[in-house]
Amino acid sequence: METIIMLGENGEELEFEVIETTKLGGVDYYLVCDTEDEESAYILKDISKMEEEVSVYEFVEDDKEYDAIAAIFEEIMDDVDFEK
């Protein structure tokens, strides 16, 4: 399974397992879970620029954007319900 590793606020590595991906408006979104706590899922947005050598991700925090992407993931995956 694909994983994404991000640096946390304190410089620690955070590892996420990719559950599903989708694209909206040319932007890639990832439904991920923490490899240590598979009970919680998060939506990451790929904010990489073409000239960057490594991918850059951020958590989707905007409520409107989150709701739109969550609805897509719910449609793709019948057994997923999102809670904020």
Residue pairs with C-beta under 8 A, 6 or more apart in sequence:
1 17
1 18
2 17
2 18
3 15
3 16
3 17
3 18
3 35
4 15
4 16
4 18
4 30
4 32
4 44
4 55
4 57
5 13
5 14
5 15
5 16
6 13
6 14
6 16
6 44
6 57
7 13
7 14
8 14
14 34
15 34
15 35
15 36
16 30
16 32
16 33
16 34
16 35
16 42
16 44
17 32
17 33
17 34
17 35
17 38
18 30
18 31
18 32
19 31
19 32
19 33
19 41
19 77
20 30
20 31
20 73
20 76
20 77
21 28
21 29
21 30
21 31
22 28
22 29
22 31
22 69
22 72
22 73
22 76
23 29
24 68
24 69
24 72
27 45
27 46
28 45
28 46
29 43
29 44
29 45
29 46
29 60
29 69
29 72
30 43
30 44
30 45
30 46
30 57
31 41
31 42
31 43
31 73
31 77
31 80
32 41
32 42
32 43
32 44
33 39
33 40
33 41
33 42
34 40
34 42
41 80
41 82
42 59
43 59
43 60
43 66
43 69
43 70
43 73
44 57
44 58
44 59
44 60
45 57
45 58
45 59
45 60
45 65
46 55
46 56
46 57
47 56
47 57
47 58
48 54
48 55
48 56
48 57
49 56
60 66
60 69
63 84
66 84
70 82
73 80
73 82
74 80
74 81
74 82
